[in-house]
Amino acid sequence: MQIALVIGSTISTIKDEALSGRKLLIVRKADTEGKMTGEPFVAVDTVSAGTGDLVLITDGSSARYTRQTTDTPVDAVIVGVIDSLEMGGKVTYRKE
């Protein structure tokens, strides 16, 4: 799993039938303080995340192992919303 920040959403009216009804969010990988580090990409939301949330994502073939994405053509999926991060006894991120 990796850490990412939700920066927006996308709507696609024409897509593979298996993606119908799925919320597609735009995310960027982030560090343990919630600062963005990577390029934007689209991830399927399975946990009702929203813009500004720091989330856990899984990508590659592992993205097709959730109940909602089994046998679905996805490469990235949001599997959790992060409430806080602690590194070495210090809280580096806390959801506001």
FENVENNOR-V399612 format. One line per field, one symbol per residue. psi: psi as a letter, one per 30 degrees, with the letter a starting at -180 (. if undefined). burial: I if it has 9 or more other ideal C-beta (glycine too) atoms within 8 Angstrom, else O. A space follows every 10 residues. Layout:
psi = ???
burial = ???
This chain:
psi = llklkkfall kjfjlkeffk gkkjkklkkl afggkkfalk lkkkkgghll kfkklklkla fffgglefgk hkilfkkkfl kkelkkkhgk jfkkk.
burial = OOIIIIIOOO OOOOOOOOIO OIOIIIIIII OOOIOOOIOO IIIIIIIOIO OOIIIIIIIO OOIIOIOIIO OIOIOIIIIO IIOOIOOOOO OOIOIO
